[in-house]
Amino acid sequence: MLRYRLHFPVEVIADRLFGGNRIQANEQVIGLENSKLIEFADENEISLTAAGKMFLSQQRGHNK
């Protein structure tokens, strides 16, 4: 099965989901890397599957 990966700058994820808290965003991504849904593509970019994007979107409500 092919899995498309979406690439976002870390700042976008941090701003949209964690109110600009990059440390919290990094911790969340590091915690989810084992699932392969979310991973660091490089120092400033996150790569995620559609399921990973959906998971992070659900976290938005928990972090407000």
C-alpha positions as CSV (number, residue, x, y, z in Angstrom):
1,M,0.0,0.0,0.0
2,L,1.3,3.4,-0.9
3,R,1.4,6.0,1.9
4,Y,1.6,9.6,1.0
5,R,3.4,11.8,3.4
6,L,2.7,15.4,4.0
7,H,5.5,17.8,4.9
8,F,5.1,20.8,7.1
9,P,7.5,23.2,8.7
10,V,7.8,22.6,12.5
11,E,6.7,26.2,13.0
12,V,3.4,25.5,11.3
13,I,2.6,22.6,13.5
14,A,3.8,24.4,16.6
15,D,1.7,27.5,15.8
16,R,-1.5,25.8,14.7
17,L,-1.6,23.1,17.3
18,F,0.5,24.2,20.3
19,G,0.1,28.0,20.3
20,G,3.7,28.5,19.1
21,N,5.2,26.2,21.8
22,R,7.8,24.4,19.7
23,I,9.1,22.4,22.6
24,Q,5.7,20.9,23.2
25,A,5.4,20.2,19.5
26,N,8.8,18.5,19.3
27,E,8.0,16.4,22.4
28,Q,4.7,15.3,20.8
29,V,6.4,14.3,17.5
30,I,9.3,12.5,19.3
31,G,6.7,10.5,21.3
32,L,4.9,9.5,18.1
33,E,7.8,8.7,15.9
34,N,7.6,5.0,16.7
35,S,4.2,4.8,15.1
36,K,5.7,6.0,11.8
37,L,2.7,8.3,11.4
38,I,4.8,11.3,12.3
39,E,8.5,11.9,12.0
40,F,11.1,14.6,11.6
41,A,12.0,14.9,7.9
42,D,14.8,17.2,8.9
43,E,15.5,19.7,11.7
44,N,12.8,22.2,10.6
45,E,10.3,19.9,8.9
46,I,7.8,17.3,10.0
47,S,6.7,14.5,7.7
48,L,3.4,12.8,8.5
49,T,0.8,10.5,7.0
50,A,-2.9,11.5,6.7
51,A,-3.6,9.5,9.8
52,G,-0.8,11.4,11.6
53,K,-2.3,14.8,10.5
54,M,-5.7,13.7,11.7
55,F,-4.2,12.7,15.1
56,L,-2.5,16.0,15.5
57,S,-5.7,17.8,14.6
58,Q,-7.5,16.0,17.4
59,Q,-4.8,17.1,19.8
60,R,-5.6,20.7,19.1
61,G,-8.6,20.6,21.4
62,H,-6.6,19.0,24.2
63,N,-3.9,21.7,24.1
64,K,-6.2,24.7,24.4
